[in-house]
Amino acid sequence: MTKWADYIISQATFGKNNRIENLKQHVDNGANIGVGEIVPRSTVIANIKKGKSYVTAYNGLSNMKKGETIRVHNVDSDFFLRIDKNKVGLDNLGPIPEIS
């Protein structure tokens, strides 16, 4: 497998207004993908601001398919996670499953 990013996001939990609260991130080593750990949104935002790369993934770990690059946008002094370039005050990681 080719390395997609520093980290892969496979699942998330959502709160009010569909705001992401936690994400399941996996280290992408290129040769394999880590089992994953649940991290708060603030960790992902801080890592992206430090230059770490993130992508979404779909279909579970056994048949994982690469999704989109995750970006951080600042709107009214708050940060949002998005897979598109729209600078709006909402998170958007596409059809990512809920953490079970």
Protein Blocks (a to p, Z undefined) as FASTA:
>chain_A
ZZfbfbdcfbdcddehhiafbdcddddehjaccebiaddfklmmmmmmnopacdddehij
klcccddddddddeehiacddfbfbdcfbdcebjadcdZZ
